[in-house]
């Protein structure tokens, strides 16, 4: 084994570790951004339904209307 082969063998795991660390950092940044956005949003105008925009008073009124209509 010559000097170049020994250097290449030691270099490959270092590059692999660097790629894994970059991917892990990107994943942590993505999750942190999602958490930040979920706490920061005041109103939801997108209409996607993830903002717990359930109006329990309205649901209760509808249930009472159905009960009174069936009685």
PDB file of N, CA, C and O in Angstrom:
ATOM      1  N   UNK A   1       0.858  -1.172   0.000  1.00  0.00           N
ATOM      2  CA  UNK A   1       0.000   0.000   0.000  1.00  0.00           C
ATOM      3  C   UNK A   1       0.901   1.230   0.000  1.00  0.00           C
ATOM      4  O   UNK A   1       1.761   1.385   0.867  1.00  0.00           O
ATOM      5  N   UNK A   2       0.698   2.079  -0.960  1.00  0.00           N
ATOM      6  CA  UNK A   2       1.524   3.276  -1.042  1.00  0.00           C
ATOM      7  C   UNK A   2       0.870   4.426  -0.254  1.00  0.00           C
ATOM      8  O   UNK A   2      -0.212   4.269   0.311  1.00  0.00           O
ATOM      9  N   UNK A   3       1.531   5.548  -0.230  1.00  0.00           N
ATOM     10  CA  UNK A   3       1.080   6.708   0.553  1.00  0.00           C
ATOM     11  C   UNK A   3      -0.266   7.235   0.050  1.00  0.00           C
ATOM     12  O   UNK A   3      -1.112   7.616   0.860  1.00  0.00           O
ATOM     13  N   UNK A   4      -0.480   7.264  -1.257  1.00  0.00           N
ATOM     14  CA  UNK A   4      -1.713   7.798  -1.829  1.00  0.00           C
ATOM     15  C   UNK A   4      -2.911   6.937  -1.439  1.00  0.00           C
ATOM     16  O   UNK A   4      -3.966   7.471  -1.096  1.00  0.00           O
ATOM     17  N   UNK A   5      -2.765   5.616  -1.485  1.00  0.00           N
ATOM     18  CA  UNK A   5      -3.864   4.731  -1.117  1.00  0.00           C
ATOM     19  C   UNK A   5      -4.212   4.881   0.359  1.00  0.00           C
ATOM     20  O   UNK A   5      -5.391   4.901   0.713  1.00  0.00           O
ATOM     21  N   UNK A   6      -3.229   4.985   1.207  1.00  0.00           N
ATOM     22  CA  UNK A   6      -3.482   5.138   2.638  1.00  0.00           C
ATOM     23  C   UNK A   6      -4.199   6.453   2.915  1.00  0.00           C
ATOM     24  O   UNK A   6      -5.095   6.506   3.758  1.00  0.00           O
ATOM     25  N   UNK A   7      -3.813   7.512   2.212  1.00  0.00           N
ATOM     26  CA  UNK A   7      -4.456   8.809   2.397  1.00  0.00           C
ATOM     27  C   UNK A   7      -5.899   8.777   1.906  1.00  0.00           C
ATOM     28  O   UNK A   7      -6.772   9.383   2.529  1.00  0.00           O
ATOM     29  N   UNK A   8      -6.162   8.091   0.817  1.00  0.00           N
ATOM     30  CA  UNK A   8      -7.512   7.988   0.274  1.00  0.00           C
ATOM     31  C   UNK A   8      -8.411   7.196   1.216  1.00  0.00           C
ATOM     32  O   UNK A   8      -9.566   7.563   1.428  1.00  0.00           O
ATOM     33  N   UNK A   9      -7.896   6.132   1.769  1.00  0.00           N
ATOM     34  CA  UNK A   9      -8.682   5.310   2.698  1.00  0.00           C
ATOM     35  C   UNK A   9      -9.089   6.132   3.920  1.00  0.00           C
ATOM     36  O   UNK A   9     -10.209   5.973   4.405  1.00  0.00           O
ATOM     37  N   UNK A  10      -8.229   6.994   4.427  1.00  0.00           N
ATOM     38  CA  UNK A  10      -8.556   7.818   5.583  1.00  0.00           C
ATOM     39  C   UNK A  10      -9.462   8.987   5.215  1.00  0.00           C
ATOM     40  O   UNK A  10     -10.184   9.496   6.073  1.00  0.00           O
ATOM     41  N   UNK A  11      -9.441   9.420   3.966  1.00  0.00           N
ATOM     42  CA  UNK A  11     -10.208  10.590   3.532  1.00  0.00           C
ATOM     43  C   UNK A  11     -11.685  10.264   3.312  1.00  0.00           C
ATOM     44  O   UNK A  11     -12.546  11.100   3.586  1.00  0.00           O
ATOM     45  N   UNK A  12     -11.988   9.065   2.823  1.00  0.00           N
ATOM     46  CA  UNK A  12     -13.359   8.683   2.482  1.00  0.00           C
ATOM     47  C   UNK A  12     -14.280   8.716   3.704  1.00  0.00           C
ATOM     48  O   UNK A  12     -15.351   9.315   3.613  1.00  0.00           O
ATOM     49  N   UNK A  13     -13.931   8.111   4.834  1.00  0.00           N
ATOM     50  CA  UNK A  13     -14.838   8.189   5.991  1.00  0.00           C
ATOM     51  C   UNK A  13     -15.042   9.627   6.478  1.00  0.00           C
ATOM     52  O   UNK A  13     -16.115   9.961   6.982  1.00  0.00           O
ATOM     53  N   UNK A  14     -14.034  10.469   6.334  1.00  0.00           N
ATOM     54  CA  UNK A  14     -14.169  11.851   6.759  1.00  0.00           C
ATOM     55  C   UNK A  14     -15.209  12.570   5.887  1.00  0.00           C
ATOM     56  O   UNK A  14     -16.008  13.350   6.406  1.00  0.00           O
ATOM     57  N   UNK A  15     -15.209  12.322   4.596  1.00  0.00           N
ATOM     58  CA  UNK A  15     -16.182  12.931   3.693  1.00  0.00           C
ATOM     59  C   UNK A  15     -17.572  12.391   4.002  1.00  0.00           C
ATOM     60  O   UNK A  15     -18.538  13.154   3.995  1.00  0.00           O
ATOM     61  N   UNK A  16     -17.694  11.112   4.270  1.00  0.00           N
ATOM     62  CA  UNK A  16     -18.982  10.518   4.605  1.00  0.00           C
ATOM     63  C   UNK A  16     -19.540  11.135   5.890  1.00  0.00           C
ATOM     64  O   UNK A  16     -20.729  11.447   5.969  1.00  0.00           O
ATOM     65  N   UNK A  17     -18.688  11.305   6.883  1.00  0.00           N
ATOM     66  CA  UNK A  17     -19.125  11.923   8.128  1.00  0.00           C
ATOM     67  C   UNK A  17     -19.556  13.368   7.906  1.00  0.00           C
ATOM     68  O   UNK A  17     -20.528  13.825   8.509  1.00  0.00           O
ATOM     69  N   UNK A  18     -18.856  14.077   7.063  1.00  0.00           N
ATOM     70  CA  UNK A  18     -19.204  15.455   6.764  1.00  0.00           C
ATOM     71  C   UNK A  18     -20.567  15.534   6.073  1.00  0.00           C
ATOM     72  O   UNK A  18     -21.372  16.409   6.392  1.00  0.00           O
ATOM     73  N   UNK A  19     -20.825  14.639   5.142  1.00  0.00           N
ATOM     74  CA  UNK A  19     -22.126  14.617   4.459  1.00  0.00           C
ATOM     75  C   UNK A  19     -23.241  14.295   5.442  1.00  0.00           C
ATOM     76  O   UNK A  19     -24.298  14.926   5.400  1.00  0.00           O
ATOM     77  N   UNK A  20     -23.027  13.335   6.315  1.00  0.00           N
ATOM     78  CA  UNK A  20     -24.035  12.980   7.315  1.00  0.00           C
ATOM     79  C   UNK A  20     -24.301  14.146   8.251  1.00  0.00           C
ATOM     80  O   UNK A  20     -25.455  14.418   8.579  1.00  0.00           O
ATOM     81  N   UNK A  21     -23.264  14.836   8.685  1.00  0.00           N
ATOM     82  CA  UNK A  21     -23.446  15.996   9.560  1.00  0.00           C
ATOM     83  C   UNK A  21     -24.205  17.120   8.860  1.00  0.00           C
ATOM     84  O   UNK A  21     -25.035  17.785   9.481  1.00  0.00           O
ATOM     85  N   UNK A  22     -23.933  17.339   7.585  1.00  0.00           N
ATOM     86  CA  UNK A  22     -24.657  18.361   6.836  1.00  0.00           C
ATOM     87  C   UNK A  22     -26.134  17.991   6.690  1.00  0.00           C
ATOM     88  O   UNK A  22     -27.003  18.848   6.849  1.00  0.00           O
ATOM     89  N   UNK A  23     -26.420  16.740   6.394  1.00  0.00           N
ATOM     90  CA  UNK A  23     -27.819  16.296   6.292  1.00  0.00           C
ATOM     91  C   UNK A  23     -28.538  16.401   7.634  1.00  0.00           C
ATOM     92  O   UNK A  23     -29.692  16.827   7.689  1.00  0.00           O
ATOM     93  N   UNK A  24     -27.870  16.019   8.703  1.00  0.00           N
ATOM     94  CA  UNK A  24     -28.462  16.122  10.038  1.00  0.00           C
ATOM     95  C   UNK A  24     -28.723  17.577  10.396  1.00  0.00           C
ATOM     96  O   UNK A  24     -29.777  17.899  10.945  1.00  0.00           O
ATOM     97  N   UNK A  25     -27.784  18.452  10.094  1.00  0.00           N
ATOM     98  CA  UNK A  25     -27.979  19.879  10.362  1.00  0.00           C
ATOM     99  C   UNK A  25     -29.132  20.455   9.567  1.00  0.00           C
ATOM    100  O   UNK A  25     -29.895  21.275  10.078  1.00  0.00           O
ATOM    101  N   UNK A  26     -29.265  20.032   8.317  1.00  0.00           N
ATOM    102  CA  UNK A  26     -30.385  20.498   7.496  1.00  0.00           C
ATOM    103  C   UNK A  26     -31.708  19.999   8.063  1.00  0.00           C
ATOM    104  O   UNK A  26     -32.688  20.743   8.072  1.00  0.00           O
ATOM    105  N   UNK A  27     -31.756  18.766   8.531  1.00  0.00           N
ATOM    106  CA  UNK A  27     -32.987  18.224   9.115  1.00  0.00           C
ATOM    107  C   UNK A  27     -33.357  18.965  10.397  1.00  0.00           C
ATOM    108  O   UNK A  27     -34.529  19.279  10.606  1.00  0.00           O
ATOM    109  N   UNK A  28     -32.395  19.245  11.244  1.00  0.00           N
ATOM    110  CA  UNK A  28     -32.662  19.988  12.477  1.00  0.00           C
ATOM    111  C   UNK A  28     -33.134  21.399  12.153  1.00  0.00           C
ATOM    112  O   UNK A  28     -34.056  21.903  12.794  1.00  0.00           O
ATOM    113  N   UNK A  29     -32.521  22.036  11.178  1.00  0.00           N
ATOM    114  CA  UNK A  29     -32.933  23.381  10.783  1.00  0.00           C
ATOM    115  C   UNK A  29     -34.367  23.359  10.241  1.00  0.00           C
ATOM    116  O   UNK A  29     -35.154  24.254  10.550  1.00  0.00           O
ATOM    117  N   UNK A  30     -34.710  22.359   9.446  1.00  0.00           N
ATOM    118  CA  UNK A  30     -36.060  22.241   8.903  1.00  0.00           C
ATOM    119  C   UNK A  30     -37.090  22.070  10.020  1.00  0.00           C
ATOM    120  O   UNK A  30     -38.120  22.745  10.029  1.00  0.00           O
ATOM    121  N   UNK A  31     -36.811  21.171  10.956  1.00  0.00           N
ATOM    122  CA  UNK A  31     -37.746  20.952  12.062  1.00  0.00           C
ATOM    123  C   UNK A  31     -37.864  22.188  12.943  1.00  0.00           C
ATOM    124  O   UNK A  31     -38.957  22.542  13.383  1.00  0.00           O
ATOM    125  N   UNK A  32     -36.740  22.840  13.197  1.00  0.00           N
ATOM    126  CA  UNK A  32     -36.777  24.071  13.982  1.00  0.00           C
ATOM    127  C   UNK A  32     -37.601  25.145  13.296  1.00  0.00           C
ATOM    128  O   UNK A  32     -38.340  25.878  13.955  1.00  0.00           O
ATOM    129  N   UNK A  33     -37.481  25.244  11.988  1.00  0.00           N
ATOM    130  CA  UNK A  33     -38.269  26.225  11.234  1.00  0.00           C
ATOM    131  C   UNK A  33     -39.752  25.905  11.312  1.00  0.00           C
ATOM    132  O   UNK A  33     -40.569  26.817  11.440  1.00  0.00           O
ATOM    133  N   UNK A  34     -40.120  24.625  11.237  1.00  0.00           N
ATOM    134  CA  UNK A  34     -41.523  24.241  11.329  1.00  0.00           C
ATOM    135  C   UNK A  34     -42.094  24.576  12.705  1.00  0.00           C
ATOM    136  O   UNK A  34     -43.217  25.070  12.806  1.00  0.00           O
ATOM    137  N   UNK A  35     -41.339  24.315  13.748  1.00  0.00           N
ATOM    138  CA  UNK A  35     -41.797  24.637  15.103  1.00  0.00           C
ATOM    139  C   UNK A  35     -41.922  26.145  15.264  1.00  0.00           C
ATOM    140  O   UNK A  35     -42.905  26.628  15.827  1.00  0.00           O
ATOM    141  N   UNK A  36     -40.946  26.886  14.781  1.00  0.00           N
ATOM    142  CA  UNK A  36     -40.981  28.344  14.872  1.00  0.00           C
ATOM    143  C   UNK A  36     -42.202  28.910  14.159  1.00  0.00           C
ATOM    144  O   UNK A  36     -42.886  29.786  14.688  1.00  0.00           O
ATOM    145  N   UNK A  37     -42.472  28.411  12.965  1.00  0.00           N
ATOM    146  CA  UNK A  37     -43.612  28.904  12.192  1.00  0.00           C
ATOM    147  C   UNK A  37     -44.943  28.555  12.865  1.00  0.00           C
ATOM    148  O   UNK A  37     -45.898  29.327  12.786  1.00  0.00           O
ATOM    149  N   UNK A  38     -45.007  27.405  13.522  1.00  0.00           N
ATOM    150  CA  UNK A  38     -46.266  27.018  14.157  1.00  0.00           C
ATOM    151  C   UNK A  38     -46.567  27.903  15.367  1.00  0.00           C
ATOM    152  O   UNK A  38     -47.733  28.177  15.649  1.00  0.00           O
ATOM    153  N   UNK A  39     -45.549  28.349  16.078  1.00  0.00           N
ATOM    154  CA  UNK A  39     -45.772  29.223  17.231  1.00  0.00           C
ATOM    155  C   UNK A  39     -45.924  30.681  16.826  1.00  0.00           C
ATOM    156  O   UNK A  39     -46.576  31.449  17.534  1.00  0.00           O
ATOM    157  N   UNK A  40     -45.349  31.071  15.723  1.00  0.00           N
ATOM    158  CA  UNK A  40     -45.328  32.460  15.306  1.00  0.00           C
ATOM    159  C   UNK A  40     -46.615  32.878  14.610  1.00  0.00           C
ATOM    160  O   UNK A  40     -46.997  34.046  14.680  1.00  0.00           O
ATOM    161  N   UNK A  41     -47.289  31.957  13.944  1.00  0.00           N
ATOM    162  CA  UNK A  41     -48.446  32.344  13.146  1.00  0.00           C
ATOM    163  C   UNK A  41     -49.593  32.787  14.052  1.00  0.00           C
ATOM    164  O   UNK A  41     -49.969  32.086  14.991  1.00  0.00           O
ATOM    165  N   UNK A  42     -50.137  33.959  13.752  1.00  0.00           N
ATOM    166  CA  UNK A  42     -51.249  34.478  14.532  1.00  0.00           C
ATOM    167  C   UNK A  42     -52.578  34.103  13.925  1.00  0.00           C
ATOM    168  O   UNK A  42     -53.487  33.672  14.635  1.00  0.00           O
ATOM    169  N   UNK A  43     -52.703  34.257  12.647  1.00  0.00           N
ATOM    170  CA  UNK A  43     -53.933  33.885  11.964  1.00  0.00           C
ATOM    171  C   UNK A  43     -53.590  32.978  10.799  1.00  0.00           C
ATOM    172  O   UNK A  43     -52.459  32.944  10.315  1.00  0.00           O
ATOM    173  N   UNK A  44     -54.580  32.264  10.379  1.00  0.00           N
ATOM    174  CA  UNK A  44     -54.356  31.333   9.274  1.00  0.00           C
ATOM    175  C   UNK A  44     -55.226  31.743   8.105  1.00  0.00           C
ATOM    176  O   UNK A  44     -56.453  31.686   8.189  1.00  0.00           O
ATOM    177  N   UNK A  45     -54.608  32.150   7.032  1.00  0.00           N
ATOM    178  CA  UNK A  45     -55.346  32.541   5.846  1.00  0.00           C
ATOM    179  C   UNK A  45     -55.221  31.518   4.732  1.00  0.00           C
ATOM    180  O   UNK A  45     -55.816  31.690   3.668  1.00  0.00           O
ATOM    181  N   UNK A  46     -54.458  30.456   4.955  1.00  0.00           N
ATOM    182  CA  UNK A  46     -54.233  29.492   3.888  1.00  0.00           C
ATOM    183  C   UNK A  46     -55.391  28.522   3.733  1.00  0.00           C
ATOM    184  O   UNK A  46     -55.620  28.016   2.634  1.00  0.00           O
ATOM    185  N   UNK A  47     -56.127  28.250   4.803  1.00  0.00           N
ATOM    186  CA  UNK A  47     -57.253  27.338   4.727  1.00  0.00           C
ATOM    187  C   UNK A  47     -56.865  25.880   4.627  1.00  0.00           C
ATOM    188  O   UNK A  47     -57.649  25.067   4.138  1.00  0.00           O
ATOM    189  N   UNK A  48     -55.679  25.531   5.075  1.00  0.00           N
ATOM    190  CA  UNK A  48     -55.240  24.145   4.962  1.00  0.00           C
ATOM    191  C   UNK A  48     -55.797  23.267   6.081  1.00  0.00           C
ATOM    192  O   UNK A  48     -55.776  22.042   5.963  1.00  0.00           O
ATOM    193  N   UNK A  49     -56.294  23.868   7.163  1.00  0.00           N
ATOM    194  CA  UNK A  49     -56.915  23.110   8.236  1.00  0.00           C
ATOM    195  C   UNK A  49     -55.981  22.667   9.340  1.00  0.00           C
ATOM    196  O   UNK A  49     -56.419  21.940  10.232  1.00  0.00           O
ATOM    197  N   UNK A  50     -54.737  23.058   9.334  1.00  0.00           N
ATOM    198  CA  UNK A  50     -53.812  22.615  10.368  1.00  0.00           C
ATOM    199  C   UNK A  50     -53.793  23.524  11.597  1.00  0.00           C
ATOM    200  O   UNK A  50     -53.106  23.225  12.573  1.00  0.00           O
ATOM    201  N   UNK A  51     -54.527  24.609  11.559  1.00  0.00           N
ATOM    202  CA  UNK A  51     -54.428  25.627  12.604  1.00  0.00           C
ATOM    203  C   UNK A  51     -55.467  25.483  13.714  1.00  0.00           C
ATOM    204  O   UNK A  51     -55.771  26.464  14.393  1.00  0.00           O
ATOM    205  N   UNK A  52     -55.998  24.335  13.909  1.00  0.00           N
ATOM    206  CA  UNK A  52     -57.015  24.085  14.928  1.00  0.00           C
ATOM    207  C   UNK A  52     -58.082  25.166  14.916  1.00  0.00           C
ATOM    208  O   UNK A  52     -58.406  25.751  15.950  1.00  0.00           O
ATOM    209  N   UNK A  53     -58.615  25.418  13.749  1.00  0.00           N
ATOM    210  CA  UNK A  53     -59.639  26.438  13.591  1.00  0.00           C
ATOM    211  C   UNK A  53     -61.026  25.829  13.774  1.00  0.00           C
ATOM    212  O   UNK A  53     -61.934  26.110  12.992  1.00  0.00           O
ATOM    213  N   UNK A  54     -61.192  25.001  14.797  1.00  0.00           N
ATOM    214  CA  UNK A  54     -62.469  24.362  15.075  1.00  0.00           C
ATOM    215  C   UNK A  54     -63.263  25.271  15.995  1.00  0.00           C
ATOM    216  O   UNK A  54     -62.794  25.651  17.068  1.00  0.00           O
ATOM    217  N   UNK A  55     -64.457  25.614  15.572  1.00  0.00           N
ATOM    218  CA  UNK A  55     -65.339  26.453  16.368  1.00  0.00           C
ATOM    219  C   UNK A  55     -66.317  25.538  17.093  1.00  0.00           C
ATOM    220  O   UNK A  55     -67.305  25.087  16.512  1.00  0.00           O
ATOM    221  N   UNK A  56     -66.034  25.265  18.375  1.00  0.00           N
ATOM    222  CA  UNK A  56     -66.856  24.338  19.132  1.00  0.00           C
ATOM    223  C   UNK A  56     -68.253  24.886  19.389  1.00  0.00           C
ATOM    224  O   UNK A  56     -69.211  24.118  19.472  1.00  0.00           O
ATOM    225  N   UNK A  57     -68.381  26.194  19.516  1.00  0.00           N
ATOM    226  CA  UNK A  57     -69.697  26.792  19.719  1.00  0.00           C
ATOM    227  C   UNK A  57     -70.576  26.562  18.483  1.00  0.00           C
ATOM    228  O   UNK A  57     -71.763  26.264  18.614  1.00  0.00           O
ATOM    229  N   UNK A  58     -70.009  26.696  17.319  1.00  0.00           N
ATOM    230  CA  UNK A  58     -70.765  26.464  16.093  1.00  0.00           C
ATOM    231  C   UNK A  58     -71.162  24.990  15.978  1.00  0.00           C
ATOM    232  O   UNK A  58     -72.285  24.685  15.575  1.00  0.00           O
ATOM    233  N   UNK A  59     -70.268  24.086  16.324  1.00  0.00           N
ATOM    234  CA  UNK A  59     -70.604  22.664  16.296  1.00  0.00           C
ATOM    235  C   UNK A  59     -71.738  22.353  17.264  1.00  0.00           C
ATOM    236  O   UNK A  59     -72.640  21.581  16.940  1.00  0.00           O
ATOM    237  N   UNK A  60     -71.693  22.949  18.441  1.00  0.00           N
ATOM    238  CA  UNK A  60     -72.742  22.724  19.430  1.00  0.00           C
ATOM    239  C   UNK A  60     -74.095  23.241  18.935  1.00  0.00           C
ATOM    240  O   UNK A  60     -75.124  22.601  19.151  1.00  0.00           O
ATOM    241  N   UNK A  61     -74.089  24.403  18.271  1.00  0.00           N
ATOM    242  CA  UNK A  61     -75.333  24.945  17.711  1.00  0.00           C
ATOM    243  C   UNK A  61     -75.908  24.022  16.647  1.00  0.00           C
ATOM    244  O   UNK A  61     -77.119  23.800  16.607  1.00  0.00           O
ATOM    245  N   UNK A  62     -75.060  23.487  15.794  1.00  0.00           N
ATOM    246  CA  UNK A  62     -75.531  22.573  14.752  1.00  0.00           C
ATOM    247  C   UNK A  62     -76.114  21.305  15.347  1.00  0.00           C
ATOM    248  O   UNK A  62     -77.135  20.807  14.871  1.00  0.00           O
ATOM    249  N   UNK A  63     -75.479  20.778  16.382  1.00  0.00           N
ATOM    250  CA  UNK A  63     -75.994  19.586  17.035  1.00  0.00           C
ATOM    251  C   UNK A  63     -77.357  19.849  17.652  1.00  0.00           C
ATOM    252  O   UNK A  63     -78.268  19.030  17.532  1.00  0.00           O
ATOM    253  N   UNK A  64     -77.498  21.000  18.319  1.00  0.00           N
ATOM    254  CA  UNK A  64     -78.784  21.356  18.915  1.00  0.00           C
ATOM    255  C   UNK A  64     -79.860  21.566  17.855  1.00  0.00           C
ATOM    256  O   UNK A  64     -81.015  21.196  18.063  1.00  0.00           O
ATOM    257  N   UNK A  65     -79.486  22.162  16.708  1.00  0.00           N
ATOM    258  CA  UNK A  65     -80.440  22.353  15.621  1.00  0.00           C
ATOM    259  C   UNK A  65     -80.934  21.011  15.081  1.00  0.00           C
ATOM    260  O   UNK A  65     -82.125  20.844  14.818  1.00  0.00           O
ATOM    261  N   UNK A  66     -80.029  20.066  14.917  1.00  0.00           N
ATOM    262  CA  UNK A  66     -80.410  18.752  14.414  1.00  0.00           C
ATOM    263  C   UNK A  66     -81.298  18.016  15.423  1.00  0.00           C
ATOM    264  O   UNK A  66     -82.243  17.322  15.047  1.00  0.00           O
ATOM    265  N   UNK A  67     -80.978  18.180  16.705  1.00  0.00           N
ATOM    266  CA  UNK A  67     -81.778  17.520  17.737  1.00  0.00           C
ATOM    267  C   UNK A  67     -83.187  18.113  17.781  1.00  0.00           C
ATOM    268  O   UNK A  67     -84.169  17.383  17.915  1.00  0.00           O
ATOM    269  N   UNK A  68     -83.281  19.433  17.669  1.00  0.00           N
ATOM    270  CA  UNK A  68     -84.597  20.087  17.700  1.00  0.00           C
ATOM    271  C   UNK A  68     -85.386  19.792  16.425  1.00  0.00           C
ATOM    272  O   UNK A  68     -86.613  19.715  16.481  1.00  0.00           O
ATOM    273  N   UNK A  69     -84.731  19.626  15.293  1.00  0.00           N
ATOM    274  CA  UNK A  69     -85.414  19.326  14.046  1.00  0.00           C
ATOM    275  C   UNK A  69     -85.946  17.892  14.042  1.00  0.00           C
ATOM    276  O   UNK A  69     -86.994  17.620  13.457  1.00  0.00           O
ATOM    277  N   UNK A  70     -85.237  16.990  14.682  1.00  0.00           N
ATOM    278  CA  UNK A  70     -85.683  15.604  14.700  1.00  0.00           C
ATOM    279  C   UNK A  70     -86.743  15.351  15.768  1.00  0.00           C
ATOM    280  O   UNK A  70     -87.450  14.345  15.698  1.00  0.00           O
ATOM    281  N   UNK A  71     -86.869  16.233  16.747  1.00  0.00           N
ATOM    282  CA  UNK A  71     -87.844  16.044  17.832  1.00  0.00           C
ATOM    283  C   UNK A  71     -89.217  16.540  17.489  1.00  0.00           C
ATOM    284  O   UNK A  71     -90.131  16.443  18.308  1.00  0.00           O
TER     285      UNK A  71
END
